[in-house]
Amino acid sequence: MSASVSSGGGFSCFVGQDSKVYVSGTGHDGQHGNGYMTAKCKFAPLPIENCNVYTVSCGENHAAALSLSHTLLTWGGGKYGQLGLGDNVKQISTPQTVQLPISLLIYKFLAVNTTHTH
């Protein structure tokens, strides 16, 4: 039984009992988070070292995960700035830590829609 399940535009993510994010489906914008821009049929874990994930949420072409230590990670399509990395890059194919203001603490809620991350 997984802790979190989400689907985006042609791809899906879930958090397994091992607290790792698993991804399957289209990956043309880096949605798989594994460094490649390809599609795959089977779920495979993301290569996030030393990070236990609590929840994951998918947008149309990007995803975000919240770790148990309250770290926010994003990856995938970002041409509208939805990755929160401040650089409006077209795509990031590996999970990146979002630098949040010290006053902003994220606990257990994460929501992503088509082109925005909340």
C-alpha positions as CSV (number, residue, x, y, z in Angstrom):
1,M,0.0,0.0,0.0
2,S,1.4,3.4,-1.0
3,A,1.3,6.6,1.0
4,S,0.6,8.8,-2.0
5,V,-0.6,8.5,-5.6
6,S,-0.9,11.1,-8.3
7,S,-1.2,11.3,-12.1
8,G,-0.2,13.9,-14.6
9,G,-0.5,14.3,-18.4
10,G,0.5,10.8,-19.5
11,F,2.5,9.8,-16.4
12,S,1.9,8.7,-12.9
13,C,3.8,8.7,-9.6
14,F,3.3,7.0,-6.2
15,V,5.2,6.8,-3.0
16,G,5.8,3.2,-1.9
17,Q,6.1,1.7,1.6
18,D,9.8,2.2,1.2
19,S,9.3,6.0,1.0
20,K,10.6,6.2,-2.5
21,V,8.9,7.8,-5.5
22,Y,8.0,5.5,-8.4
23,V,7.2,6.9,-11.8
24,S,5.8,5.4,-15.1
25,G,4.5,6.8,-18.4
26,T,5.6,9.6,-20.7
27,G,8.9,11.3,-19.8
28,H,9.5,13.8,-22.7
29,D,9.8,16.7,-20.2
30,G,11.8,14.8,-17.6
31,Q,8.8,13.6,-15.6
32,H,10.6,10.4,-14.7
33,G,13.2,12.3,-12.7
34,N,15.9,9.8,-13.7
35,G,17.9,12.0,-16.0
36,Y,16.4,10.8,-19.2
37,M,13.7,12.1,-21.5
38,T,11.9,8.9,-22.6
39,A,8.8,6.9,-21.9
40,K,8.6,3.7,-19.9
41,C,5.9,1.2,-19.1
42,K,7.0,-0.1,-15.7
43,F,7.2,1.8,-12.5
44,A,10.8,2.4,-11.4
45,P,12.1,4.3,-8.3
46,L,13.5,7.8,-8.7
47,P,17.2,8.1,-7.9
48,I,16.8,10.4,-4.8
49,E,19.6,9.6,-2.4
50,N,19.0,9.8,1.4
51,C,15.5,11.2,1.1
52,N,12.4,9.6,2.4
53,V,9.3,11.0,0.6
54,Y,6.0,11.5,2.3
55,T,3.8,12.6,-0.6
56,V,4.0,13.3,-4.3
57,S,1.8,15.4,-6.6
58,C,1.8,15.6,-10.5
59,G,0.9,18.4,-12.8
60,E,0.5,18.2,-16.6
61,N,4.3,17.8,-17.2
62,H,5.9,18.2,-13.8
63,A,5.9,16.7,-10.4
64,A,6.7,17.7,-6.8
65,A,7.5,15.5,-3.8
66,L,7.6,16.4,-0.1
67,S,10.1,14.5,2.1
68,L,9.6,13.5,5.7
69,S,12.3,16.1,6.6
70,H,10.1,18.8,4.9
71,T,12.3,19.2,1.8
72,L,10.4,20.1,-1.4
73,L,11.7,18.4,-4.6
74,T,10.5,19.2,-8.1
75,W,11.2,17.9,-11.6
76,G,9.8,17.8,-15.1
77,G,8.6,20.6,-17.4
78,G,9.2,24.1,-16.0
79,K,8.9,26.6,-18.8
80,Y,6.4,28.6,-16.8
81,G,8.4,28.6,-13.6
82,Q,6.2,25.9,-11.9
83,L,9.2,24.0,-10.6
84,G,9.9,26.8,-8.1
85,L,13.6,26.9,-9.1
86,G,13.6,30.6,-10.1
87,D,15.1,30.1,-13.5
88,N,12.2,29.2,-15.7
89,V,14.1,26.3,-17.4
90,K,12.2,24.4,-20.0
91,Q,12.7,21.0,-18.2
92,I,14.7,19.4,-15.4
93,S,15.1,15.6,-15.6
94,T,16.3,15.0,-12.0
95,P,14.6,16.0,-8.8
96,Q,15.9,19.4,-7.5
97,T,15.6,20.8,-4.0
98,V,13.5,24.0,-3.9
99,Q,15.0,26.7,-1.7
100,L,12.1,28.0,0.4
101,P,12.1,31.1,2.6
102,I,13.0,30.2,6.2
103,S,9.5,31.5,7.3
104,L,7.7,29.0,5.0
105,L,7.4,25.6,6.5
106,I,5.7,22.8,4.5
107,Y,4.2,20.0,6.6
108,K,1.9,17.5,5.0
109,F,0.1,19.2,2.1
110,L,1.2,19.5,-1.5
111,A,-0.9,20.2,-4.5
112,V,0.1,20.5,-8.2
113,N,-2.2,21.4,-11.1
114,T,-1.6,21.7,-14.8
115,T,0.9,24.5,-14.8
116,H,1.3,25.5,-11.1
117,T,2.7,24.0,-7.9
118,H,1.0,25.0,-4.6
